[in-house]
Amino acid sequence: MLWDNDGVLVDTEHLFYATNRDIFNEHGIDLTPANFFDWFLDANCGAWHLLSQKGYVNDTIDALRRERDQRYSEQLQRETAYANDGIEKILARLWKKIPMGVVTSAKLEHFNLIHRGLTLRPYFDFVVTEEDYQDSKPAPDPYLLGLKKIGLTAAECLAIEDSPRGLQAANAAGIKCIILRNNMTMHFPFEGAYRVVDSMPQLLDEIEAHL
């Protein structure tokens, strides 16, 4: 099993949204939750194109990206409770029965900050972060690397995701994908998913039925 991190293992999407919202607000752009879903969780383009339209040069935009990442790190250092309710119960049920890895678009620094006070990391055989591959989700690169690390074929694996771009990435790699919807993604139909669930008990039922 290959697990996404933000939105699946941990409840951090709202923090990342808030950090981006604040950055863009300071430059005259109102980043709504709907914008965040469309540009960050679906298309994976961010809202940087809006700054380009306002005449910002690439060097300035790159500097703002770095500032966003630094602010997000600082926010993660101030917060401690991230694990989604019920996720550890599922991981404990599966631990040592099947190999499991994390396939995330997060930076390694952010992943480590999120998990520093949690007890989820030992359940996984490996973690794939943004620094490990060339193209992020919705490209298949993260999941193709996950398959290589887990040593199995796509047909032998199952991905757990919460976003359109994550689903696209898993599908592009040929992996069946269960979508766990949350407050930010509840409205989306997720066509092409193997299953779509709205709670941890439903997720466990689907995993065990698949196994």
C-alpha positions in Angstrom: 0.0 0.0 0.0 1.2 3.5 -0.9 -0.2 6.3 1.2 -0.4 10.0 0.5 0.5 12.1 3.5 -1.3 15.5 3.7 -5.0 15.0 3.9 -4.8 11.2 4.4 -2.4 10.4 7.2 -2.4 13.9 8.6 -4.7 16.9 8.7 -2.5 19.7 7.4 -4.1 20.9 4.1 -5.8 23.8 6.0 -2.4 25.0 7.3 -0.9 25.0 3.9 -3.9 26.8 2.5 -3.7 29.4 5.2 0.0 30.0 4.6 -0.5 30.5 0.8 -3.6 32.6 1.4 -1.6 35.0 3.6 1.2 35.3 1.1 -1.1 36.1 -1.8 -3.2 38.5 0.3 -0.1 40.6 1.0 0.2 41.0 -2.8 -3.4 41.9 -3.5 -4.7 38.5 -4.4 -7.6 36.8 -2.6 -6.9 33.1 -2.6 -10.2 31.5 -1.8 -10.6 27.8 -0.7 -12.1 27.1 -4.1 -9.1 28.6 -5.8 -6.8 26.6 -3.6 -8.6 23.4 -4.5 -8.5 24.1 -8.3 -4.9 25.4 -8.5 -3.1 23.4 -5.7 -5.0 20.2 -5.2 -6.2 19.6 -8.8 -4.1 21.3 -11.4 -0.9 21.6 -9.2 -0.1 25.0 -10.7 -0.4 27.1 -7.6 -1.5 30.7 -7.9 1.8 32.0 -9.0 0.5 32.7 -12.5 -1.6 35.5 -11.0 1.6 37.2 -9.8 3.0 36.9 -13.3 -0.1 38.6 -14.7 0.6 41.5 -12.2 4.1 41.9 -13.6 6.1 40.1 -11.0 9.4 38.7 -12.5 10.4 35.0 -12.0 13.1 35.9 -9.4 10.6 37.7 -7.2 8.1 34.8 -7.5 10.8 32.3 -6.6 11.7 34.4 -3.5 8.0 34.4 -2.5 7.9 30.6 -2.9 10.8 30.3 -0.6 9.2 32.7 1.9 6.0 30.6 1.7 7.9 27.4 2.5 9.7 29.1 5.4 6.4 30.4 6.9 4.9 26.9 6.5 7.8 25.4 8.4 7.3 27.9 11.1 3.6 27.1 11.3 4.3 23.4 11.5 6.7 24.0 14.4 4.0 25.8 16.3 1.4 23.0 15.8 1.6 19.5 17.2 -1.6 17.4 16.7 -1.7 16.4 13.1 -2.7 12.7 12.7 -6.2 12.1 11.3 -8.5 10.4 13.7 -8.6 6.7 13.2 -5.6 6.5 10.9 -3.3 4.8 13.3 -5.8 2.1 14.0 -5.8 1.3 10.3 -2.0 1.3 10.0 -1.7 -1.0 13.1 -4.2 -3.5 11.5 -2.1 -3.6 8.3 1.4 -3.4 9.9 3.7 -6.4 9.1 0.9 -7.9 7.0 1.7 -5.9 3.9 4.5 -3.6 2.9 3.6 0.1 3.1 5.2 3.3 2.0 4.4 7.1 1.9 4.3 8.8 -1.4 3.9 12.6 -0.9 4.4 15.8 -2.7 5.6 17.4 0.5 9.1 18.6 1.0 11.2 16.4 3.3 11.6 19.2 5.8 7.8 19.7 6.1 7.2 15.9 6.3 9.7 15.6 9.2 8.2 18.6 11.0 4.7 17.1 10.7 5.7 13.7 12.0 8.2 14.8 14.7 5.6 14.3 17.4 3.6 11.5 15.9 3.9 7.7 16.0 3.0 6.9 12.4 6.4 6.8 10.8 7.4 3.3 12.1 4.5 1.7 10.2 6.1 2.5 6.9 9.0 0.9 5.1 10.0 4.1 3.2 9.0 7.6 2.5 9.1 9.4 -0.9 9.2 13.2 -0.8 9.4 16.0 -3.4 13.2 15.9 -3.5 13.2 12.2 -4.7 11.7 12.6 -8.1 11.6 15.0 -11.1 7.9 15.8 -11.7 5.3 16.0 -8.9 1.7 14.7 -8.8 -0.3 14.6 -11.1 2.7 13.2 -12.9 3.2 9.4 -12.2 6.9 9.9 -11.1 6.2 9.8 -7.3 4.3 6.5 -7.6 6.6 5.0 -10.1 9.4 5.5 -7.6 7.2 4.1 -4.8 6.7 1.0 -6.9 10.4 0.7 -7.3 11.1 1.0 -3.6 8.3 -1.4 -2.6 9.5 -3.9 -5.2 6.0 -4.8 -6.6 4.0 -4.2 -9.7 1.3 -1.6 -10.0 -1.3 -4.4 -10.1 -0.1 -5.6 -6.7 -0.4 -2.2 -5.1 -3.1 0.1 -3.8 -2.8 3.9 -3.4 -4.7 6.0 -0.8 -5.2 9.6 -1.8 -7.4 12.6 -1.1 -6.9 15.0 -4.1 -7.6 15.0 -7.8 -3.9 15.4 -8.6 -3.1 12.4 -6.4 -5.7 10.3 -8.1 -4.3 11.3 -11.5 -0.8 10.4 -10.4 -1.8 6.9 -9.1 -3.9 6.2 -12.2 -1.0 7.3 -14.5 1.2 4.8 -12.7 -1.4 2.1 -13.2 -2.2 1.8 -9.5 -5.8 1.4 -8.1 -6.6 4.3 -5.9 -9.0 4.7 -3.0 -9.9 8.3 -2.3 -10.5 9.5 1.2 -12.5 12.7 0.9 -12.2 15.5 3.5 -13.7 18.9 4.1 -11.8 20.4 1.2 -12.5 17.7 -1.3 -16.0 16.6 -0.3 -17.7 18.1 -3.3 -15.5 16.4 -5.9 -16.7 13.2 -7.7 -13.3 11.7 -8.2 -14.2 9.8 -11.4 -11.6 7.1 -12.1 -11.1 6.2 -8.5 -11.2 2.5 -7.5 -13.3 3.5 -4.5 -14.3 6.8 -2.8 -14.9 6.9 0.9 -15.8 9.6 3.4 -14.5 8.2 6.7 -11.8 6.1 8.3 -14.1 3.2 9.0 -15.2 3.1 5.4 -11.6 3.3 4.3 -10.7 0.3 6.5 -13.7 -1.7 5.2 -12.6 -1.0 1.6 -9.0 -1.9 2.2 -9.8 -5.2 3.9 -12.3 -6.1 1.2 -9.7 -5.4 -1.4 -7.1 -7.5 0.4 
